[in-house]
């Protein structure tokens, strides 16, 4: 049989190695220019490198392709530059490799930036409302990278510093009115110093007005409802007694119930009900009932007090 042949061109792809980032080894001062380099070797054909900071793409300053010593693969380098701020501290910078051998799988390296920036400070009192005779701590809260390591305490109008140490707390064991004034804290780090002020006004020993106004309003409302219910109950109970209780009569220094008097006498009665006055002159209880039902229209009026 005749021999037949065919040719095929085989291209061997060189898979790029994981990229490496250089230039982040030392912290970068605020407002300085960060210069970073990303390098990946072993790719064939030459790979493409991309930068991003967080979710933001960074434009590189140039790409360099160098053939490896084996003569078959390439090393690719890319540089990026940008100005850093204190918000860039701990920001993640990523260098990613794009190559056809990776089949849409990202191969990348991420590094965090370390940015040195000037400190900030504020003074916080503990307790919030200082009073005469109490203890007081003034906390100079210093923030920065690096954090402040030295704190100078002064009082405006005084020539002598109060305290210079690594302790950020100024302590008053017993407050006096003379302690009132403006206090200054100077926090210092390798990036500089910052000043914070606090105006101390020592109040009298009387209690500080409570800030729990809404709670007092709720309690007052509950008390008002309870008082209203008690008053309503007293009114209903009084009305019930007026309608259902007999009058009280006083005869010769004695107190008797008007419905149970056995004979007429000169008495002073306080009527709590609409008892018929005709029954007062009846000789006995039966006659009193008859007279009450008949409704006497005449007769001597008795002095009556209604309550």
C-alpha positions in Angstrom: 0.0 0.0 0.0 1.3 3.5 -0.6 2.4 5.4 2.5 0.4 8.6 3.3 1.6 11.2 5.7 0.1 14.3 7.5 1.6 17.1 9.5 0.4 18.8 12.7 1.8 21.9 14.4 1.9 21.4 18.2 2.2 24.4 20.4 3.2 23.7 24.0 1.9 26.4 26.4 4.0 27.5 29.3 1.8 27.9 32.4 2.7 31.1 34.3 3.8 30.9 37.9 2.0 32.6 40.7 3.0 36.3 40.6 5.0 38.0 43.3 4.7 41.6 44.4 7.7 43.7 45.5 8.0 47.1 47.0 5.6 46.7 50.0 8.1 45.4 52.5 8.4 48.8 54.3 5.6 51.0 55.5 4.8 54.0 53.3 4.4 57.4 54.7 1.1 59.3 54.1 1.0 61.4 50.9 4.1 59.6 49.5 4.2 57.6 46.2 3.9 53.9 46.5 5.9 52.0 43.8 5.1 48.3 43.4 6.4 45.7 41.0 4.6 42.4 40.0 6.6 39.6 38.4 5.5 36.2 36.9 7.8 33.7 35.1 7.3 30.5 33.1 4.6 31.6 30.7 4.5 30.8 27.0 3.4 32.9 25.2 4.1 35.9 27.5 1.3 36.5 30.1 -0.6 39.7 30.8 -0.6 41.2 34.3 -3.4 43.3 35.8 -3.5 45.5 39.0 -6.3 46.5 41.3 -6.5 48.1 44.7 -9.6 46.8 46.5 -12.2 46.7 43.8 -10.6 49.5 41.7 -8.5 48.8 38.7 -5.0 50.4 38.6 -3.3 51.4 35.4 0.3 50.1 35.2 3.3 52.3 34.4 4.8 49.8 32.0 5.3 46.0 31.3 8.6 44.3 30.6 9.0 40.8 28.9 12.2 38.9 29.3 13.0 35.4 27.8 13.9 32.8 30.4 17.3 31.1 30.3 15.7 27.9 28.9 14.8 29.8 25.7 11.2 28.6 25.7 9.3 30.6 28.3 9.1 34.3 29.4 9.2 36.4 32.6 6.8 39.3 32.7 7.1 42.3 35.0 4.7 45.2 35.6 5.0 48.4 37.6 2.4 50.6 39.2 2.6 53.9 41.1 0.0 55.8 43.2 -0.1 58.3 46.0 -1.2 56.8 49.4 -3.4 58.4 52.1 -4.2 57.1 55.6 -7.3 55.5 54.1 -5.0 53.2 52.2 -3.7 51.7 55.4 -4.4 47.9 55.3 -5.7 48.3 51.8 -5.3 45.2 49.6 -3.4 45.4 46.3 -3.8 42.5 43.9 -1.7 41.5 40.9 -3.4 38.9 38.6 -2.1 36.9 35.6 -4.1 36.5 32.4 -3.0 33.6 30.2 -4.8 31.1 27.9 -3.4 28.1 29.7 -5.3 29.1 32.9 -8.7 28.5 31.2 -10.4 31.5 32.8 -9.1 30.6 36.3 -7.5 33.7 37.9 -4.0 33.2 39.4 -3.2 36.2 41.6 -1.3 37.5 44.6 -2.7 40.0 47.2 -0.7 42.1 49.6 -1.8 44.6 52.3 -0.3 48.1 52.4 1.0 49.6 55.6 0.7 53.4 55.6 2.1 55.6 58.3 0.0 58.7 59.1 -0.2 61.5 61.6 -2.0 60.8 64.9 -5.3 62.2 66.0 -6.5 62.6 69.6 -9.6 63.5 71.6 -10.2 63.7 75.4 -13.0 61.7 77.0 -13.9 62.3 80.7 -15.0 59.5 83.1 -17.6 60.2 84.5 -19.2 62.3 81.8 -20.5 65.0 84.3 -17.7 65.6 86.9 -18.9 66.9 90.3 -17.0 68.3 93.2 -15.6 65.7 95.6 -15.6 62.9 93.1 -12.9 61.1 91.2 -12.2 62.0 87.5 -10.2 60.3 84.7 -9.4 62.3 81.6 -8.6 59.8 78.8 -6.5 61.1 75.9 -7.6 58.7 73.1 -4.8 58.8 70.5 -5.2 57.1 67.1 -2.6 56.8 64.3 -0.1 54.5 62.6 2.0 54.1 64.6 -0.1 54.9 67.6 1.1 57.8 69.9 3.6 56.7 72.5 4.0 60.0 74.5 1.4 62.1 76.1 2.0 65.6 77.6 -0.7 67.0 79.9 -1.0 70.8 80.6 -3.5 73.2 82.0 -3.9 76.5 80.2 -2.7 79.4 82.4 -0.1 77.2 84.2 3.6 77.2 83.3 4.3 73.8 84.8 3.3 70.6 82.8 1.0 68.4 84.8 2.3 65.0 83.4 4.6 63.7 80.7 4.6 59.9 80.2 3.4 57.1 78.0 0.2 57.0 80.1 -2.7 58.7 78.3 -4.8 59.1 81.5 -4.8 62.2 83.8 -6.3 61.2 87.1 -8.0 63.5 89.7 -8.5 61.6 93.1 -10.7 64.4 94.5 -12.2 67.2 92.4 -12.3 70.8 93.6 -13.7 73.9 92.1 -10.1 75.1 91.6 -9.6 72.2 89.1 -11.9 73.9 86.6 -10.2 75.0 83.5 -9.0 74.0 80.0 -6.7 70.9 79.9 -4.5 70.2 76.9 -3.2 66.8 75.8 -0.4 66.6 73.3 0.0 63.1 71.7 3.2 62.4 69.9 4.3 59.6 67.5 7.0 59.2 65.0 4.8 60.9 62.4 4.2 64.1 64.5 2.2 65.5 67.3 -1.5 66.5 67.7 -3.2 68.6 70.4 -6.6 67.9 72.0 -8.4 70.2 74.5 -11.0 69.7 77.2 -12.9 72.3 79.2 -13.4 71.0 82.7 -16.3 72.6 84.6 -16.6 71.1 88.1 -20.2 71.1 89.2 -21.6 71.3 92.7 -22.1 68.1 94.7 -25.8 68.2 93.9 -27.0 65.4 91.7 -26.7 65.9 88.0 -30.1 66.2 86.3 -31.1 62.8 85.0 -31.3 62.3 81.3 -34.0 59.6 81.6 -36.9 62.0 80.9 -38.9 59.6 78.8 -38.8 57.0 81.7 -40.1 59.6 84.1 -42.9 60.6 81.7 -44.0 56.9 81.5 -43.9 56.6 85.3 -45.9 59.8 85.7 -48.5 58.6 83.2 -48.9 55.3 85.1 -49.3 57.1 88.4 -51.9 59.4 86.9 -53.9 56.5 85.6 -53.8 54.8 89.0 -54.9 58.0 90.8 -57.7 58.4 88.2 -58.9 54.9 88.8 -58.8 55.3 92.6 -60.8 58.5 92.4 -63.4 56.9 90.1 -63.7 54.0 92.5 -64.2 56.3 95.4 -66.9 58.2 93.5 -68.7 55.0 92.6 -68.5 53.7 96.1 -69.8 57.0 97.6 -72.7 57.0 95.2 -73.5 53.4 96.2 -73.4 54.3 99.9 -75.6 57.4 99.4 -78.3 55.3 97.6 -78.2 52.2 99.9 -77.2 53.3 103.4 -79.6 54.7 106.0 -79.3 58.1 107.7 -77.6 58.6 111.0 -79.3 60.3 113.8 -78.0 61.7 117.1 -80.3 61.6 120.1 -79.2 62.9 123.5 -75.5 62.3 122.6 -76.3 58.8 121.2 -76.0 57.7 117.6 -78.8 55.5 116.2 -80.0 54.5 112.8 -83.1 56.4 111.8 -84.9 53.2 110.5 -84.7 51.6 113.9 -86.0 54.4 116.2 -88.8 53.1 118.3 -90.4 56.4 119.3 -90.3 60.0 118.2 -87.9 62.4 119.8 -86.2 65.5 119.0 -83.2 64.4 117.0 -80.7 65.7 114.5 -80.4 63.5 111.5 -78.0 63.4 108.6 -79.8 61.6 105.8 -77.8 59.6 103.4 -80.8 58.4 101.5 -84.2 59.8 100.3 -85.9 58.5 103.5 -89.5 59.7 103.9 -89.6 62.4 106.6 -93.1 61.4 107.7 -91.7 58.2 109.3 -89.9 60.3 112.0 -93.1 60.9 114.0 -94.4 57.4 113.9 -94.8 55.6 117.4 -93.5 52.4 116.0 -91.8 50.8 112.9 -95.1 49.7 111.3 -96.7 53.1 111.5 -93.4 54.6 110.1 -93.7 52.4 107.0 -97.4 53.3 106.5 -96.6 57.0 106.9 -93.7 56.7 104.6 -95.9 55.1 101.9 -98.6 57.6 102.4 -96.3 60.4 101.9 -97.3 63.0 104.6 -97.6 66.4 103.1 -97.7 68.3 106.3 -96.0 68.3 109.7 -93.2 69.9 111.5 -90.0 70.0 109.5 -87.0 68.5 111.1 -83.6 70.0 110.6 -81.8 67.9 108.1 -78.2 67.9 106.9 -77.4 66.2 103.6 -73.9 64.9 102.9 
